């Protein structure tokens, strides 16, 4: 199914169970070779690696006051996908994903702290 995926959004931590010694760059290359259009490897506080064709972009995470990490990855995915739906490019979408996850992490619960899309976008700038 990977050749039919426009975007693949795993975390490096999840992939380490299958590929324990692989770097994020090697993981990205592997999934691109399997036919994924864009690979975005989430790396927690280290941000994410966006890989598309030969292009590699590291998008740093935002500084946060950690309260609860429950739902952070799901909120990151939601922010990323919402940005794509609003016509943003994948790097901007990754920044918006980081902002959405940051709001999540700063509150208790999986999505209780997420404001409206415009507010998330302002934080992503």
trRosetta pair geometry for C-beta under 8 A, 3 or more apart (Angstrom, degrees):
i j d omega theta_ij theta_ji phi_ij phi_ji
1 4 5.5 -64 -170 42 60 111
1 5 6.7 70 136 -39 80 99
2 5 5.4 -46 -151 14 45 119
2 8 6.9 6 -139 -76 91 137
2 31 6.7 -131 -160 -159 136 80
2 34 4.5 5 107 130 150 112
2 35 5.2 121 113 65 89 96
2 36 5.2 -61 -179 -59 94 85
3 34 7.1 -122 -57 145 72 64
3 35 3.1 -32 -97 141 74 153
3 36 7.5 -101 -93 -59 28 39
4 35 7.8 27 -13 127 40 124
5 8 5.1 61 135 -63 145 88
5 35 7.7 110 39 108 84 85
5 36 4.9 -24 81 -123 111 83
5 37 6.6 -146 107 13 60 86
6 37 4.6 -25 -150 40 44 141
6 38 6.5 7 154 24 62 97
7 36 7.6 61 -143 -178 15 104
7 37 6.6 -52 -60 70 46 101
7 38 4.8 -19 -105 71 73 103
7 39 7.8 158 -157 -91 55 23
7 40 6.3 5 -169 3 102 110
7 80 7.8 -169 153 144 155 125
7 84 7.6 -119 -18 -76 153 159
7 90 7.2 175 -105 -120 122 118
8 31 5.6 -121 71 169 157 143
8 36 4.5 -40 -11 -144 126 147
8 38 7.3 -178 23 91 69 53
8 39 5.0 -18 63 -113 105 69
8 40 7.1 172 82 29 52 65
9 40 5.1 -4 -111 68 71 105
9 42 6.8 43 178 -25 77 108
9 76 8.0 178 178 112 126 103
9 77 5.7 121 126 -109 155 96
9 80 6.8 153 -115 83 143 160
10 14 5.2 -122 -174 72 100 125
10 15 5.4 91 132 -47 138 106
10 41 6.5 -13 77 -119 77 66
10 42 7.1 -138 117 24 34 90
11 14 4.6 97 61 2 87 100
11 15 7.1 -163 92 -2 48 86
11 41 7.2 90 -149 -171 25 63
11 42 4.3 -51 -104 73 73 102
11 43 7.3 152 -158 -76 76 31
11 44 7.3 60 -155 -43 119 78
11 73 6.1 -66 -51 -116 126 133
12 15 5.7 -62 -149 43 35 109
12 16 6.4 50 151 -39 67 99
12 24 5.4 -54 -99 -91 130 96
12 27 6.8 172 -119 27 82 165
12 41 5.2 61 -61 174 88 111
12 42 6.9 -142 -4 80 75 49
12 43 5.1 27 7 -99 129 76
13 16 5.7 -44 -152 14 31 118
13 44 7.1 57 -27 -35 124 115
14 17 6.6 -46 180 12 40 110
15 18 5.8 -64 -165 45 55 101
15 19 5.4 -15 157 39 92 105
15 22 7.4 -69 134 68 114 122
15 27 5.6 75 135 -136 158 140
15 41 7.5 -52 9 -134 144 108
16 19 6.6 -78 -117 74 30 63
16 20 5.4 61 -177 -118 73 49
16 22 7.8 -157 -107 48 60 83
17 20 7.3 26 -122 -75 10 80
19 22 3.9 -16 152 11 117 130
19 26 7.8 -160 165 106 138 110
19 27 6.2 154 86 -96 153 97
19 30 7.5 -175 -97 29 160 168
22 26 4.4 -127 -165 88 94 123
22 27 5.1 115 128 -58 126 84
22 30 7.3 -22 -161 -15 152 142
23 26 4.7 95 52 7 79 100
23 27 7.0 -139 94 -4 42 87
24 27 5.5 -54 -147 37 34 114
24 28 6.3 36 155 -21 67 104
24 41 4.9 173 -152 100 104 155
24 43 6.4 -33 -87 -77 146 126
24 49 4.8 131 152 5 130 152
25 28 5.8 -52 -148 35 30 111
25 29 6.4 31 153 -18 63 106
25 49 7.1 -122 -75 -170 57 159
25 51 7.8 138 -134 -86 53 136
25 56 6.8 4 -119 -128 93 153
26 29 5.6 -53 -147 37 33 113
26 30 6.2 39 153 -25 65 106
27 30 5.6 -55 -150 32 30 115
27 31 6.6 17 159 -9 65 106
27 39 7.6 -171 124 163 82 145
27 41 6.0 95 95 -95 128 145
28 31 6.3 -63 -149 41 29 101
28 32 6.2 28 155 -18 66 110
28 39 4.6 171 -137 89 76 138
28 41 6.0 -98 -68 -21 95 125
28 49 6.0 -100 -57 120 139 124
28 51 3.5 115 -174 -10 130 163
28 56 7.0 109 106 -112 161 105
29 32 5.8 -58 -146 38 29 111
29 33 6.3 30 156 -19 65 107
29 51 7.4 -106 -57 -175 47 154
30 33 5.9 -60 -154 36 27 110
30 34 6.7 22 150 -16 62 108
31 34 5.3 -51 -147 37 39 114
31 36 4.7 -4 153 19 94 137
31 39 4.7 115 84 -93 128 137
31 51 7.9 114 67 79 103 131
32 35 7.8 135 178 -2 31 9
32 36 5.9 -82 -94 62 40 87
32 39 5.9 -97 -55 -10 83 123
32 51 6.0 -100 -52 131 127 118
32 52 7.9 167 -110 -125 123 24
32 53 7.5 168 -157 -80 137 16
36 39 5.4 80 104 -65 138 88
37 52 7.1 4 150 -131 65 92
38 50 6.9 -13 -175 -167 106 85
38 51 7.0 156 -162 82 57 52
38 52 4.6 -16 -111 -89 86 101
38 90 5.4 -136 -165 -112 158 159
39 49 7.8 -2 112 104 93 91
39 50 7.7 157 86 -157 53 38
39 51 4.4 -9 61 60 98 106
39 52 7.6 -177 26 -67 62 54
40 48 5.5 18 -180 165 88 133
40 49 7.3 170 -153 82 44 49
40 50 5.2 -7 -107 -105 83 70
40 51 7.6 -172 -76 23 38 68
40 80 7.1 172 97 -146 168 153
40 90 7.0 -151 -69 -179 120 112
40 94 6.1 -165 -141 -95 130 112
41 48 6.0 165 81 -161 49 78
41 49 4.5 1 51 52 104 98
41 51 7.4 31 -5 -1 101 110
42 48 5.0 -35 -104 -101 47 107
42 73 6.3 133 108 -125 167 93
42 76 6.2 94 -113 118 139 159
43 46 4.0 -57 124 75 118 106
43 47 5.9 9 60 70 106 45
43 48 5.8 166 13 -97 85 42
43 49 6.7 63 -24 -12 125 88
43 61 8.0 -129 79 -38 80 115
44 61 7.2 -38 133 -55 38 155
45 61 5.4 -122 -155 52 35 154
46 60 7.9 -86 173 -133 38 63
46 61 6.7 77 68 -5 14 116
47 58 6.0 86 97 175 136 83
47 59 5.2 -167 179 93 118 53
47 60 4.2 -98 -73 -132 142 26
47 61 4.4 -144 -78 -27 61 70
47 98 6.9 -17 -131 -98 74 135
48 58 7.5 171 88 -152 38 54
48 59 5.2 -6 58 56 85 99
48 61 7.7 99 -16 -65 73 80
48 94 5.4 -135 68 -159 132 123
48 97 7.5 7 -2 88 152 131
48 98 7.4 -143 1 -67 110 104
49 56 6.5 -17 -170 -164 99 94
49 57 7.4 150 -159 78 51 44
49 58 5.7 -27 -101 -99 69 69
49 59 7.9 -179 -87 18 20 75
50 55 7.9 -19 112 120 89 97
50 56 7.3 151 80 -157 56 43
50 57 4.5 -14 59 62 105 96
50 58 7.8 -173 19 -82 75 20
50 59 6.1 50 -15 -14 112 113
50 90 5.5 149 -158 129 134 113
50 91 5.7 -150 47 -90 167 70
50 94 5.5 -109 -62 -43 125 153
51 55 7.2 163 -150 90 44 60
51 56 5.4 -4 -103 -106 79 76
51 57 8.0 -172 -71 26 40 64
52 55 5.2 -11 67 63 80 106
52 90 6.5 129 -43 48 140 156
57 91 5.3 -33 109 -104 158 117
57 94 7.9 164 102 38 114 155
59 91 6.1 171 -77 -155 124 75
59 94 4.3 127 42 119 167 130
59 95 5.9 -124 -167 -67 129 69
59 98 6.7 -148 134 -32 111 136
60 98 7.7 70 106 -132 45 165
61 64 7.7 -62 151 -6 109 108
61 98 5.3 -169 -132 -144 55 120
61 101 7.7 -68 -142 86 102 128
61 102 7.5 149 179 -72 86 101
62 98 5.2 132 -10 145 95 110
62 99 6.1 68 -17 -90 151 56
62 102 4.5 -30 71 -73 124 148
62 123 7.0 28 -129 156 167 102
62 124 7.8 -102 -59 -109 135 49
63 102 8.0 56 79 -133 31 128
64 102 4.6 -157 -83 -144 119 84
64 105 4.9 45 158 89 154 130
64 106 5.7 -128 -164 -61 101 94
65 106 5.6 66 63 -121 81 93
66 69 6.7 -10 -154 -57 106 91
66 105 5.6 -53 -120 167 64 109
66 106 7.6 -90 -106 -87 21 50
67 105 6.6 136 36 153 73 54
67 106 5.5 70 6 -166 115 28
67 107 6.0 55 70 -63 142 6
67 108 6.0 -91 138 -58 119 64
68 105 6.9 -169 72 -153 45 43
68 107 6.8 -54 42 103 108 37
68 108 4.8 89 -6 -117 148 50
68 109 6.7 74 91 6 149 30
69 72 4.8 -46 -167 -14 71 131
69 105 5.6 8 -102 -120 59 91
70 104 7.9 -128 84 165 55 105
70 108 8.0 32 39 -167 121 49
70 109 6.6 -79 84 -173 124 15
70 110 5.0 -79 132 -81 97 69
71 74 5.0 -62 -158 48 67 113
71 75 5.4 67 142 -25 90 103
71 104 5.3 -129 101 -169 99 132
71 109 7.1 1 12 140 143 49
71 110 2.9 130 -57 -152 143 72
71 111 5.6 -118 165 -48 155 69
72 75 5.8 -58 -145 39 28 109
72 76 6.3 34 153 -24 64 103
72 101 4.6 63 -170 -156 81 97
72 104 5.1 170 -101 98 59 129
72 105 5.2 37 -99 -67 119 93
73 76 5.4 -48 -147 31 33 115
73 77 6.5 34 153 -18 64 102
73 101 7.3 35 -77 -114 24 121
74 77 5.6 -51 -151 35 33 113
74 78 6.4 35 150 -21 65 105
74 110 6.7 7 60 -176 134 107
74 111 7.6 -71 100 -67 114 105
75 78 5.4 -50 -145 36 35 114
75 79 6.3 35 156 -18 66 103
75 100 4.8 -159 157 139 90 97
75 101 5.0 146 91 -92 104 54
75 103 7.3 -136 168 68 145 88
75 104 3.9 175 18 -46 167 147
75 110 7.5 177 -44 169 105 66
75 111 6.0 165 -85 -105 108 81
75 114 6.2 -158 -139 -79 121 127
76 79 6.0 -57 -151 37 29 108
76 80 6.2 30 153 -20 64 110
76 97 4.3 55 -171 175 71 98
76 98 6.8 28 -126 -78 98 35
76 100 6.1 159 -99 79 33 103
76 101 4.0 10 -69 -58 88 122
77 80 5.7 -58 -147 38 29 113
77 81 6.1 22 159 -13 67 110
77 97 6.9 44 -64 -136 16 116
78 81 6.1 -58 -143 41 26 105
78 82 6.1 29 157 -21 64 109
78 97 7.9 139 62 -122 47 77
78 100 6.0 -147 79 160 90 154
78 114 7.9 -9 93 -135 140 159
79 82 5.7 -54 -143 37 28 112
79 83 6.4 31 156 -21 63 106
79 93 7.7 152 127 -175 72 66
79 96 4.7 -160 163 133 101 80
79 97 4.2 158 85 -104 106 42
79 98 7.6 -120 97 24 148 30
79 99 6.3 179 -161 65 154 78
79 100 2.8 -164 -55 -2 134 143
79 101 6.9 -107 15 -23 138 71
79 120 6.0 -143 -126 170 114 144
80 83 5.9 -59 -155 33 27 111
80 84 6.7 25 151 -16 63 104
80 93 4.7 72 -154 157 65 99
80 94 6.3 23 -112 -90 105 42
80 96 6.6 152 -87 81 39 91
80 97 3.6 13 -56 -72 88 123
80 100 7.8 -117 -22 32 60 137
81 84 5.6 -50 -148 35 37 112
81 85 6.3 38 152 -20 66 105
81 93 7.7 76 -53 -167 17 123
82 85 5.5 -56 -150 37 32 114
82 86 6.4 25 151 -13 65 108
82 96 7.0 -120 76 136 96 135
82 100 7.7 122 33 -70 128 150
82 117 6.0 -141 157 -117 138 117
83 86 5.6 -61 -149 42 33 107
83 88 4.1 -45 168 44 93 139
83 92 6.2 -163 176 116 134 85
83 93 3.6 172 92 -117 128 73
83 96 4.0 143 -65 53 135 149
83 97 7.1 -93 7 -39 132 76
83 121 7.8 140 -101 -96 98 96
84 87 7.8 80 -179 -48 32 10
84 88 6.3 -85 -81 59 33 82
84 90 7.4 21 -90 -94 103 61
84 93 5.1 27 -52 -107 77 147
86 117 7.4 151 -57 174 146 141
88 92 4.1 -120 -176 94 115 120
88 93 4.8 150 99 -60 117 79
88 96 6.7 99 69 -4 171 139
89 92 5.1 87 56 16 75 104
89 93 6.8 -136 98 -9 35 93
90 93 5.3 -53 -142 38 33 117
90 94 6.4 40 155 -25 65 99
91 94 5.6 -46 -151 29 33 113
91 95 6.9 35 148 -18 61 100
92 95 5.6 -50 -154 33 37 114
92 96 6.5 34 149 -15 67 104
92 124 7.6 85 -171 143 68 134
93 96 5.6 -54 -148 39 34 110
93 97 6.3 43 149 -24 65 103
94 97 5.3 -48 -148 34 34 118
94 98 6.6 39 151 -21 64 99
95 98 5.7 -50 -153 32 33 112
95 99 6.6 33 149 -19 64 103
95 124 4.2 108 136 -174 96 106
95 125 7.8 84 151 -74 137 25
96 99 5.5 -49 -148 35 37 113
96 100 6.4 39 152 -20 66 103
96 120 6.1 71 -161 135 85 107
96 121 5.9 -14 -113 -99 109 65
96 124 4.6 -29 -87 -85 53 163
97 100 5.7 -54 -147 36 31 111
97 101 6.3 29 155 -15 65 107
98 101 5.7 -58 -147 41 31 110
98 102 6.2 38 152 -27 65 105
98 124 6.7 123 65 -119 90 88
99 102 5.5 -50 -148 30 32 116
99 103 6.8 33 154 -17 63 99
99 120 4.8 133 115 -174 119 75
99 121 7.2 151 76 -83 161 18
99 123 4.2 139 -147 93 120 106
99 124 3.9 -89 -28 -67 140 83
100 103 6.1 -52 -156 32 32 109
100 104 6.7 34 147 -19 62 107
100 114 6.3 22 -156 -128 81 110
100 120 5.2 21 -77 -149 76 135
101 104 5.4 -55 -151 36 36 117
101 105 6.2 35 154 -22 70 106
102 105 5.8 -54 -144 35 30 110
102 106 6.5 26 158 -18 63 110
102 123 6.8 -146 71 146 135 139
103 106 6.0 -64 -151 36 29 110
103 107 7.0 1 161 2 63 113
103 113 4.8 -165 161 120 81 100
103 114 5.2 111 108 -102 132 52
103 115 6.3 -127 -139 6 154 82
103 120 6.7 -81 -13 -104 141 90
103 123 7.3 139 -52 46 102 168
104 107 6.6 -88 -160 46 27 94
104 110 7.1 -16 -155 178 114 35
104 111 6.3 -35 -114 -107 103 44
104 113 5.9 166 -103 60 27 105
104 114 6.2 8 -70 -63 79 94
106 113 5.7 -166 76 159 83 166
107 112 5.0 -135 136 83 132 97
107 113 2.8 163 1 -46 144 127
108 112 6.5 -4 82 46 57 144
109 112 3.7 63 72 -10 134 119
109 113 7.4 145 64 -14 95 82
111 114 5.2 -33 -173 1 77 124
114 120 7.2 2 -163 -73 83 122
115 119 3.9 -40 111 78 133 145
115 120 6.2 179 70 -47 86 77
116 119 5.2 93 60 9 73 104
116 120 7.3 -137 102 -5 37 90
117 120 5.6 -57 -149 37 34 113
117 121 6.3 35 154 -21 68 106
118 121 5.7 -53 -149 35 31 113
118 122 6.7 36 152 -23 64 101
119 122 5.7 -49 -151 29 34 113
119 123 6.8 31 152 -15 63 103
120 123 5.9 -60 -157 36 33 109
120 124 6.5 35 148 -25 66 108
121 124 5.4 -55 -149 31 35 116
121 125 7.2 50 153 -38 63 92
122 125 6.1 -40 -163 5 36 115
